[in-house]
Amino acid sequence: MANDQEKEAAARASLRFVNDGDIVGLGSGSTAECAIRLLGERLKSGLRIRGIPTSVRSKELAASLGIPLTTLDDYQQIDVTIDGADEFDPELRLIKGGGGALLREKIIASASKKVVIVADSSKQVQVLGKFPMPVEVIPFAQALIANKITALGASVTLRQYVDENPFVTDDGHRILDCRFGQIPDPPTLAHTLSDMPGVVEHGLFINMVNVVLMGKGDEVMEFRRLKPRD
Ligand code: 5RP
């Protein structure tokens, strides 16, 4: 349960980036959900925010806590987003999408003035790629794209539910989990994947993050990327 304490500590530390009146991107996954719960508590003591959730699950959680919600239709600029990650490297590049919400997460991050990532210490790596990189695809193209990514040297698995039906994202797509091993050049791989017709989005987040808050034992370590989103 050490990881749970680290997640909680990182989530708690993220609240200092949220100001009264902010539009807040609400991330997905267990660590982001800790932050959503803590925001719900802060609301009771007077904090006023509006949240834009990155997944149906986060939306339901936020609504159940009474957090006022809005959408990108009403606000195209988000003050701060708090989200989790599956891996981060020293340049604060991420792999995300373990929970299957990477598309909306990346859209929300791209619209955010500040992106704060909350994580436990198992997420810190020197080189991305230990975690299978999720690639969101339209079902029509899934076999084609799986072959293309296999040809790049990855081992590719279609994500499934326990009943072996394909996992379906909030936007009706599928996820290919791609084991590349170490990814020495994330930007080049990101471009290669984005150039494949049928790929909706991939789980590499590059130049999107301002701060990573990582719980480690009893402490929270803060990592900052200074440019260009400082
Ligand atoms: C969901 C994500 C999550 O942020 C990521 O999987 C981390 O989740 P957790 O905080 O449960 O470890 O990218 O798409």
Residues whose N, C-alpha, C, O or C-beta is under 5 A from the ligand:
A	BS01	5RP	S28 G29 S30 T31 A32 D83 G84 A85 D86 K96 G97 G98 G99 G100 A101 L102
